């Protein structure tokens, strides 16, 4: 009696492999798709950077052209020239400020003149006024037709508020001729000026 034995059925059943052809094809496809996506992103970024560089280059060129136009329009526009001009202007301003301070800085001298104007007498005229920097020393030199006019001038000086605290004294008075007319030459000074002369 013949008996057929199928040896294939006697082999143990083999497990199916995880890595199938379909799965490998899908994995390769996904990898290629990721590479393509990465390439597109990198290409887009490089494209944007190129556009930005081009825009900045265009802007720099426009600024350069504008500066060239300004330089052609104002050829003397030089940094050294500007610094020199600025220094000259500053020196001129300092000089004007110094003159302004000299003229208007000491208002007491103007007050002295105002006080002299208030004390004016018709027969007295001054030819010289001297004042010290502290305005305590004042010397008036002039001419008068009569001695009484000089005394009246002294009295009026003492009444002026601009000369408060000052003591005026007649230092000298002598007869002279002015344009062949007899006049009195006088010198009036404050007590401080008189003491400094002694």
C-alpha positions as CSV (number, residue, x, y, z in Angstrom):
1,X,0.0,0.0,0.0
2,X,1.4,3.3,-1.1
3,X,1.3,6.3,1.3
4,X,2.0,9.8,0.1
5,X,3.6,12.1,2.6
6,X,3.5,15.9,2.0
7,X,6.7,17.1,3.6
8,X,5.8,20.8,3.0
9,X,3.0,20.5,5.4
10,X,5.4,19.2,8.0
11,X,7.4,22.5,8.1
12,X,6.3,24.9,10.8
13,X,4.2,27.8,9.6
14,X,6.5,30.9,9.0
15,X,5.4,34.3,10.3
16,X,4.8,37.0,7.7
17,X,7.6,39.7,7.6
18,X,6.8,43.2,8.8
19,X,8.7,44.8,6.0
20,X,6.6,44.2,3.1
21,X,7.2,45.6,-0.4
22,X,4.1,47.9,-0.1
23,X,5.3,49.3,3.2
24,X,8.8,49.9,1.9
25,X,7.4,51.7,-1.1
26,X,5.2,53.9,1.0
27,X,8.2,54.7,3.3
28,X,10.4,55.7,0.4
29,X,7.6,57.7,-1.1
30,X,7.0,59.6,2.2
31,X,10.8,60.2,2.6
32,X,11.0,61.6,-1.0
33,X,8.0,63.8,-0.3
34,X,9.6,65.2,2.9
35,X,12.8,65.9,0.9
36,X,10.8,67.7,-1.7
37,X,8.9,69.7,0.9
38,X,12.2,70.6,2.6
39,X,13.7,71.7,-0.7
40,X,10.7,73.9,-1.5
41,X,10.9,75.6,2.0
42,X,14.6,76.2,1.6
43,X,14.2,77.5,-1.9
44,X,11.4,79.9,-0.8
45,X,13.5,81.2,2.1
46,X,16.5,81.7,-0.2
47,X,14.2,83.5,-2.7
48,X,12.9,85.8,0.0
49,X,16.4,86.6,1.1
50,X,17.4,87.3,-2.5
51,X,14.5,89.7,-2.8
52,X,15.4,91.5,0.4
53,X,19.0,91.8,-0.7
54,X,17.9,93.3,-4.0
55,X,15.5,95.7,-2.3
56,X,18.3,96.9,0.1
57,X,20.7,97.2,-2.8
58,X,18.2,99.3,-4.7
59,X,17.6,101.5,-1.6
60,X,21.3,102.0,-1.1
61,X,21.8,102.9,-4.7
62,X,18.9,105.4,-4.4
63,X,20.5,107.0,-1.3
64,X,23.8,107.1,-3.0
65,X,22.3,108.9,-6.0
66,X,20.5,111.3,-3.7
67,X,23.7,112.1,-1.9
68,X,25.5,112.6,-5.2
69,X,22.7,115.1,-6.3
70,X,23.0,117.0,-3.0
71,X,26.8,117.1,-3.4
72,X,26.4,118.5,-6.9
73,X,23.9,121.0,-5.8
74,X,26.0,122.1,-2.8
75,X,29.6,121.4,-3.7
76,X,30.9,123.3,-0.7
77,X,29.2,120.9,1.7
78,X,32.2,119.4,3.3
79,X,32.5,118.2,6.9
80,X,35.7,120.2,7.6
81,X,34.2,123.3,6.0
82,X,31.1,122.9,8.2
83,X,33.2,122.5,11.3
84,X,35.2,125.6,10.4
85,X,32.0,127.6,9.7
86,X,30.4,126.5,12.9
87,X,33.5,127.5,14.9
88,X,33.5,130.9,13.2
89,X,29.9,131.4,14.0
90,X,30.4,130.4,17.6
91,X,33.3,132.8,17.9
92,X,31.1,135.6,16.4
93,X,28.3,134.8,18.8
94,X,30.7,134.8,21.8
95,X,32.0,138.2,20.7
96,X,28.5,139.6,20.3
97,X,27.5,138.2,23.8
98,X,30.6,139.8,25.3
99,X,29.7,143.2,23.7
100,X,26.1,142.8,24.9
101,X,27.3,142.0,28.4
102,X,29.6,145.0,28.4
103,X,26.8,147.3,27.2
104,X,23.9,146.0,29.2
105,X,25.5,143.9,31.9
106,X,26.1,146.8,34.2
107,X,22.9,148.8,34.4
108,X,24.2,151.0,37.3
109,X,26.2,153.1,34.9
110,X,23.0,153.9,32.9
111,X,21.3,154.7,36.2
112,X,24.1,157.1,37.0
113,X,23.5,158.9,33.7
114,X,19.8,159.0,34.5
115,X,20.5,160.5,37.9
116,X,22.8,163.1,36.3
117,X,20.0,164.0,33.8
118,X,17.5,164.5,36.7
119,X,19.9,166.7,38.5
120,X,20.7,168.9,35.5
121,X,20.9,172.7,35.9
122,X,20.5,175.1,33.1
123,X,23.8,177.0,33.7
124,X,25.9,173.9,34.2
125,X,27.2,171.5,31.6
126,X,29.4,168.5,32.0
127,X,32.4,167.6,29.8
128,X,33.6,164.5,31.5
129,X,32.1,161.7,33.7
130,X,34.2,159.0,35.3
131,X,32.9,156.0,37.2
132,X,34.6,153.1,38.9
133,X,33.4,149.6,38.3
134,X,31.7,149.4,41.8
135,X,29.9,152.8,41.1
136,X,31.1,154.2,44.4
137,X,33.6,156.5,42.8
138,X,32.1,159.1,40.6
139,X,33.9,162.2,39.2
140,X,32.0,165.0,37.3
141,X,34.0,167.6,35.4
142,X,32.3,170.6,33.8
143,X,31.7,174.3,33.5
144,X,29.2,176.7,35.0
145,X,28.3,180.3,34.6
146,X,27.8,181.0,38.3
147,X,29.0,179.4,41.5
148,X,25.4,179.2,42.7
149,X,24.6,176.9,39.8
150,X,27.3,174.5,40.8
151,X,25.9,174.5,44.4
152,X,22.4,173.8,43.1
153,X,23.8,171.0,41.0
154,X,25.4,169.5,44.1
155,X,22.1,169.8,46.0
156,X,20.2,168.0,43.2
157,X,22.7,165.2,43.0
158,X,22.2,164.5,46.7
159,X,18.5,164.2,46.2
160,X,18.6,161.6,43.4
161,X,17.8,158.0,44.5
162,X,20.4,156.7,42.0
163,X,23.1,158.2,44.2
164,X,21.7,157.1,47.5
165,X,24.5,156.6,50.0
166,X,27.1,158.7,48.1
167,X,28.4,162.0,49.4
168,X,29.3,164.4,46.6
169,X,31.8,167.2,47.3
170,X,33.2,170.0,45.3
171,X,36.9,169.3,44.8
172,X,37.9,172.2,42.6
173,X,36.4,175.3,41.1
174,X,38.4,178.0,39.3
175,X,37.9,180.8,36.9
176,X,38.7,180.1,33.3
177,X,37.9,181.5,29.9
178,X,36.0,179.4,27.3
179,X,35.7,180.9,23.9
180,X,36.7,184.3,25.4
181,X,33.9,184.1,27.9
182,X,34.5,183.9,31.7
183,X,33.3,180.5,33.1
184,X,33.9,178.4,36.2
185,X,35.6,175.1,35.8
186,X,34.6,172.6,38.5
187,X,35.3,169.1,39.6
188,X,32.8,167.2,41.7
189,X,33.5,163.7,43.1
190,X,32.2,161.3,45.7
191,X,33.8,161.1,49.1
192,X,35.3,157.7,48.2
193,X,36.9,159.2,45.0
194,X,38.2,162.1,47.1
195,X,39.7,159.7,49.6
196,X,41.4,157.7,46.9
197,X,43.0,160.8,45.4
198,X,44.5,161.8,48.8
